[in-house]
Amino acid sequence: MEKTGCVIIGAGVVGLAVAERLSLGSSEIVVLERRDSFGRETSSRNSEVIHAGFYYPASSLKAELCVEGNRLMYAFCRENSVSHRRCGKLVVARTKEEESKVLSLYEQGIANGVPGLSLLDARRISGLEPAVPAHAGILSDTTGIVDTHTFMKRLERRAQDRSVTIAYNCEAAGILRVNGSYRISVKDADGSLMELQCERVVNAAGLSADRIAAMAGIDPDKAGCRIHYCKGEYFSVSGRHRGKLSHLVYPAPTPISLGIHGVLGLDGALKLGPSAFYVNEINYDVDGSHRHDFFEAVQTLFPFIEEDDLSPDMAGIRPKLQYKGEAFRDFVIRDESDRGLPGFIDLIGIESPGITSALAIAKYVEKIMK
Ligand SMILES: Cc1cc2nc3c(=O)[nH]c(=O)nc-3n(C[C@H](O)[C@H](O)[C@H](O)COP(=O)(O)OP(=O)(O)OC[C@H]3O[C@@H](n4cnc5c(N)ncnc54)[C@H](O)[C@@H]3O)c2cc1C
């Protein structure tokens, strides 16, 4: 049986960031990834936005790790040549009711310590985005966009340069606690099984994180960490509107998502999304019949868009702890010693702002491991 110090399950952005961080202090790290490369699931199916941190309640991990992650992300991108753009973002109010929602976001952002936030009136908004009608809004100048593929590639390379083994096509298929260590059954692409013994486990399995916790003996329902899949579809906007927006432009958020907004790519292309609806299975097809709903959702936000400008693009699935109608749920990041699993770190419900927070999550994991 092979032995190592720490096994990280999952090579999405979070597993890679944790591997890169822990490799500063240890070379005995193996990352298990069931796909043939990194970031094949949620980490490559998202808006690639570097969030600022004003959407989440004060004192939540989401707020704390997003604000810190935003700062760490810009520094990492600069030092490691990862393409990014600090384009800024407007959250706009189209009605009086939305105006109070946007004002509370601003106040929450100030309470969370988000830098670079300002309140705008209609005149200032039309100066910044002439094609977007609005009563009022906020400008966040620390929001930006990033090339998440290159970000992950750099994390992978830095971890490998410090002797981390990243084992692709290797699925964690079972976890046992035996004589004070963990034994992980690993299934390769041919279905062959081998065992890996380690002292510590980091569960960064994204959409399967509740199943990995269950493998270790935790009941996800009793522990309050059952994941619900919440799909988000995107529609691309005709190239004739390229360059019409220079900021990310969002409406006021809904209880389960940030609302269908304008997503800018680093290449200047404009997309709309993501929508938010709960599903029972993982299926990334985009339903073309949702086009009209997208068109209606943005009619007052982007009046220059016509329905024929929209084409189905891609979809991602959020690993949500919050189910329909339930209250806000925070990231779950905990050492499971209290459940008889010392050195077993669960990372569950790492939905947005998971990309932005990845480097701060990694620091947090390092801290709780000590
Ligand atoms: C529609 C959408 C838009 C989003 N937009 C943003 C945004 O703009 N900004 C932002 O900050 N965040 C955003 N997010 C959130 C962000 O994408 C996620 O928080 C982040 O990608 C989660 O990364 P992860 O590493 O935890 O999970 P994943 O990327 O899902 O990685 C988990 C990995 O674990 C592997 N795995 C699972 N089970 C096993 C097993 N048994 N054995 C081995 N490997 C296993 C999987 O194959 C996968 O590669 C968005 C999410 C969605 C869905």
The ligand as an SDF file (V2000), in Angstrom:
LIG
                    3D

 53 58  0  0  0  0  0  0  0  0999 V2000
  -23.0800   29.1200  -13.0240 C   0  0  0  0  0  0  0  0  0  0  0  0
  -21.9660   29.4230  -12.0610 C   0  0  0  0  0  0  0  0  0  0  0  0
  -21.3520   30.6750  -12.0650 C   0  0  0  0  0  0  0  0  0  0  0  0
  -20.3280   30.9550  -11.1610 C   0  0  0  0  0  0  0  0  0  0  0  0
  -19.6690   32.1570  -11.2530 N   0  0  0  0  0  0  0  0  0  0  0  0
  -18.6570   32.4280  -10.4010 C   0  0  0  0  0  0  0  0  0  0  0  0
  -17.9370   33.6370  -10.5160 C   0  0  0  0  0  0  0  0  0  0  0  0
  -18.1760   34.4310  -11.4150 O   0  0  0  0  0  0  0  0  0  0  0  0
  -16.9660   33.9050   -9.5890 N   0  0  0  0  0  0  0  0  0  0  0  0
  -16.6770   33.0350   -8.5780 C   0  0  0  0  0  0  0  0  0  0  0  0
  -15.8260   33.3510   -7.7440 O   0  0  0  0  0  0  0  0  0  0  0  0
  -17.3080   31.8400   -8.4830 N   0  0  0  0  0  0  0  0  0  0  0  0
  -18.2760   31.5140   -9.3800 C   0  0  0  0  0  0  0  0  0  0  0  0
  -18.9230   30.3090   -9.3140 N   0  0  0  0  0  0  0  0  0  0  0  0
  -18.5280   29.3530   -8.2800 C   0  0  0  0  0  0  0  0  0  0  0  0
  -17.2690   28.6000   -8.6530 C   0  0  0  0  0  0  0  0  0  0  0  0
  -17.3120   28.1630   -9.9970 O   0  0  0  0  0  0  0  0  0  0  0  0
  -17.1170   27.3880   -7.7090 C   0  0  0  0  0  0  0  0  0  0  0  0
  -17.2470   27.8260   -6.3830 O   0  0  0  0  0  0  0  0  0  0  0  0
  -15.7570   26.7230   -7.8470 C   0  0  0  0  0  0  0  0  0  0  0  0
  -15.4710   26.4320   -9.1880 O   0  0  0  0  0  0  0  0  0  0  0  0
  -15.7410   25.4340   -7.0190 C   0  0  0  0  0  0  0  0  0  0  0  0
  -14.5070   24.8150   -7.1880 O   0  0  0  0  0  0  0  0  0  0  0  0
  -14.2450   23.3950   -6.5410 P   0  0  0  0  0  0  0  0  0  0  0  0
  -12.8180   23.0980   -6.7660 O   0  0  0  0  0  0  0  0  0  0  0  0
  -14.7680   23.4010   -5.1380 O   0  0  0  0  0  0  0  0  0  0  0  0
  -15.2100   22.4030   -7.3270 O   0  0  0  0  0  0  0  0  0  0  0  0
  -15.0690   21.7220   -8.7680 P   0  0  0  0  0  0  0  0  0  0  0  0
  -14.5540   22.6420   -9.7800 O   0  0  0  0  0  0  0  0  0  0  0  0
  -16.3960   21.0720   -9.0200 O   0  0  0  0  0  0  0  0  0  0  0  0
  -13.9780   20.6020   -8.5430 O   0  0  0  0  0  0  0  0  0  0  0  0
  -14.2350   19.4170   -7.8320 C   0  0  0  0  0  0  0  0  0  0  0  0
  -13.4170   18.3370   -8.4560 C   0  0  0  0  0  0  0  0  0  0  0  0
  -13.5520   17.1410   -7.6750 O   0  0  0  0  0  0  0  0  0  0  0  0
  -13.5070   16.0420   -8.5640 C   0  0  0  0  0  0  0  0  0  0  0  0
  -14.0810   14.8900   -7.8660 N   0  0  0  0  0  0  0  0  0  0  0  0
  -15.3500   14.7400   -7.4250 C   0  0  0  0  0  0  0  0  0  0  0  0
  -15.5000   13.5360   -6.8350 N   0  0  0  0  0  0  0  0  0  0  0  0
  -14.3010   12.9160   -6.9020 C   0  0  0  0  0  0  0  0  0  0  0  0
  -13.8190   11.6400   -6.4660 C   0  0  0  0  0  0  0  0  0  0  0  0
  -14.6260   10.7490   -5.8530 N   0  0  0  0  0  0  0  0  0  0  0  0
  -12.5250   11.3100   -6.6920 N   0  0  0  0  0  0  0  0  0  0  0  0
  -11.6910   12.2030   -7.3290 C   0  0  0  0  0  0  0  0  0  0  0  0
  -12.1090   13.4160   -7.7860 N   0  0  0  0  0  0  0  0  0  0  0  0
  -13.3910   13.7800   -7.5550 C   0  0  0  0  0  0  0  0  0  0  0  0
  -14.3360   16.5210   -9.7440 C   0  0  0  0  0  0  0  0  0  0  0  0
  -14.0670   15.7690  -10.9090 O   0  0  0  0  0  0  0  0  0  0  0  0
  -13.9000   17.9760   -9.8590 C   0  0  0  0  0  0  0  0  0  0  0  0
  -12.8150   18.1480  -10.7600 O   0  0  0  0  0  0  0  0  0  0  0  0
  -19.9330   29.9770  -10.2140 C   0  0  0  0  0  0  0  0  0  0  0  0
  -20.5440   28.7180  -10.2260 C   0  0  0  0  0  0  0  0  0  0  0  0
  -21.5340   28.4360  -11.1450 C   0  0  0  0  0  0  0  0  0  0  0  0
  -22.1480   27.0700  -11.1790 C   0  0  0  0  0  0  0  0  0  0  0  0
  1  2  1  0
  2  3  1  0
  2 52  2  0
  3  4  2  0
  4  5  1  0
  4 50  1  0
  5  6  2  0
  6  7  1  0
  6 13  1  0
  7  8  2  0
  7  9  1  0
  9 10  1  0
 10 11  2  0
 10 12  1  0
 12 13  2  0
 13 14  1  0
 14 15  1  0
 14 50  1  0
 15 16  1  0
 16 17  1  0
 16 18  1  0
 18 19  1  0
 18 20  1  0
 20 21  1  0
 20 22  1  0
 22 23  1  0
 23 24  1  0
 24 25  2  0
 24 26  1  0
 24 27  1  0
 27 28  1  0
 28 29  2  0
 28 30  1  0
 28 31  1  0
 31 32  1  0
 32 33  1  0
 33 34  1  0
 33 48  1  0
 34 35  1  0
 35 36  1  0
 35 46  1  0
 36 37  1  0
 36 45  1  0
 37 38  2  0
 38 39  1  0
 39 40  1  0
 39 45  2  0
 40 41  1  0
 40 42  2  0
 42 43  1  0
 43 44  2  0
 44 45  1  0
 46 47  1  0
 46 48  1  0
 48 49  1  0
 50 51  2  0
 51 52  1  0
 52 53  1  0
M  END
$$$$
